[in-house]
Amino acid sequence: MATQHQDISRAKSAELFEKAKNFFPGGVNSPVRAFKSVYGTPLFIERGDEAYVWDADGNKFIDFCCSWGPLILGHNNAQIREAVAAQLDKGLSFGAPTRLENELAELILSNNSYIEKLRFVSSGTEAVMSAIRLARGYTKRDKIVKFEGCYHGHSDSLLVKAGSGLVTFGETSSAGVPKSFAEETIVIALDDKKALEEVFIRFPDQIAAVIIEGIPANNGLLLQDQEYIHFLRAITKEHGSLLIFDEVITGFRLGFQGAAHHYAVQPDIITYGKIIGGGMPVGAYGASKEIMSHISPDGGVYQAGTLSGNPIAMVAGIATLTQLAASGFYDKQEQTTKDFVETLRNYIADKNYEVQIFTVGSIFWFAFTAQQRISRAEQIDPQSMEKYKIMHRELLNQGIYFGPSGYEVGFISSAHTEEDLATSIQAIKNALDIVFQ
């Protein structure tokens, strides 16, 4: 019978959390960090290096959260650190153009055939918000179609049956969003052609855009068939609507050209974030020259930002994407992840445990279910999260850090060594034995 490991000390983290409650709602600056869906108090992280993080109590963890995805090169990457340090001597922010913006944009556009022009912003939320405004301004229509389980940041019109940050707390929308805003957003299930066909029949010439995560990864990993994605492309073209790919997670994670290349489909607008800045706050949205010509100052769709193209974020992005553009980088990442997942799947099959591991690129997700395929949010059993809570606690006790919600995906970075992964595999086996004992 598997034996549960003794809980690690979180005394200092707990003390910091109690103090934080005096300053921040729920003691955190982003909801899922509050550990409401798992055991114990949040870990307060002191530092990170390569595949590891250390908390305030000195506990060391192999990190599969990777700051929610952007740290594809691991923590404290030398080239990124050195680039940022060199820029610090020159200044932090100018609110004016720099050559660094040109350099990063050229690096992206010369290696990405799915966009012709882009605009840098400061976050993924801002990128998606701007893309929605562009779609409305370009089409002169108001309504947006999104999919249940897809999260596109916390702008008002998109916080309707959104992703993990809301589902985790049993909510389907956010307070403070005017009804009139929500009414301009139509929410349907993923992987349901008939539902989308009915939307276009019911709202003729009113749909500005259909937005989908490149691969939905904020509410579990909801893998979609290529045929369905191509259906989205066809039906939006037929009705004069735009197709927006939110690639804040998948952009530069699945490959340099993201989910657009993975599915061999041309979206009208693509949004990016996270990885572009190598851990610094940054986002971007891009499209054809013709669509982007509608952005101010060339066109009438206004969008601005003092910190857009911030020089620190730009140098971090240049250092990051230069490494990602190296030949074979993504092939190696995908193979490493496949090997990691396959080893665990074999163990799960031998033990006949009711758990699936879904994966794409260097992303993976544990689902405590017998279902071989999950493509919709409604297919996830909320009760299964109790098993994830047990696994999460046991992994922390063995020095493995996963995101503090069973709806969150895991990420493998190039900094994860064979030894790191072997250690993690054994820890996961131990944790699953405890979950199913």
Buried (B, 14 or more C-beta within 10 A) or exposed (E): EBEBBEEBEBEBBBBBBEEBEEEEEBBBEEBBBBBBBBBBBBBBBBEBBBBBBBBBBEBEBBBBBBBBBBBBBBBBBEBBBEBBEEBEEEEEEEEEEBEBBEBBBEBBBEBBEBBBBBBBBBBBBBBBBBBBBBBBBBBEBBBBBBBBBBBBBBBBBBBBBBBBBBBBEEEEBBEEBEEEBBEBBBBBBBBBEEBBEEBBEEBEEBBBBBBBBBBBBBBBBBBBEEEBBEBBBEBBEEBEBBBBBBBBBBBBBBBBBBBBBBBEBBBBBBBBBBBBBBBBBBBBBBBBEEBBEBBEEEBEBEBEBEBBBBBBBBBBBBBBBBBBBEEEBBEEBBEBBBEBBEBBBEBBEEEEBBBBBBBBBBBBBBBBBEEEEBBBBEBBBEEBBEBBBBBBBBBBBBBBBBBBBBBBBBBBBBBBBEEBBEBBBEBBBBBBBBBBE
